[in-house]
Amino acid sequence: MKDKIDITIEYYSIKSKELIEKVNNSSNLNADQIINYGEQLSVLENKITALEVAKEN
């Protein structure tokens, strides 16, 4: 059975990839939408980083 941290990292990684794909596949985003997606991606990446640090300890 996978560790809960590994499962959560996997979940956030999938969500991050989905968000990147959504942005890359959109050709008509305005600046506010790009900023919003960037903020969401930043939050996900910070969560992944924190979980990876927690996993090492």
Secondary structure, DSSP 8 states (H G I E B T S, - for coil): ---HHHHHHHHHHHHHHHHHHHHHT-S---HHHHHHHHHHHHHHHHHHHHHHHHHH-
